[in-house]
């Protein structure tokens, strides 16, 4: 990770995920306080399969590949994530582990929001 995570200032909008527009002011402020931004270089791992799942990830800029790591060494590409996409592992609700790996294809600005707040 090239940039250190930092909390948002009061007037910054977290990531621009389209569904934030549906929140009331209090809900949006709660999300805003939980959001932590980070910068990644191309080819860096953003989320690792099997690691603890405690955040949702929203891409502000850049592209990332989302894939499943197979035990025989072959990876199964799930999607290419684009700016504004929300990435959340299904394992977050099952066993609190990330079921997928997310790797930066380009430089990425991302926003992490804690599951406890996001739920």
Secondary structure as GFF3:
##gff-version 3
##sequence-region A 1 119
A	DSSP	beta_strand	6	7	.	.	.	ID=ss1
A	DSSP	three_ten_helix	18	22	.	.	.	ID=ss2
A	DSSP	alpha_helix	25	34	.	.	.	ID=ss3
A	DSSP	beta_strand	36	40	.	.	.	ID=ss4
A	DSSP	beta_strand	45	47	.	.	.	ID=ss5
A	DSSP	beta_strand	55	61	.	.	.	ID=ss6
A	DSSP	beta_strand	64	69	.	.	.	ID=ss7
A	DSSP	beta_strand	75	81	.	.	.	ID=ss8
A	DSSP	beta_strand	86	87	.	.	.	ID=ss9
A	DSSP	alpha_helix	91	94	.	.	.	ID=ss10
A	DSSP	beta_strand	101	104	.	.	.	ID=ss11
A	DSSP	beta_strand	108	114	.	.	.	ID=ss12
A	DSSP	alpha_helix	115	118	.	.	.	ID=ss13
###
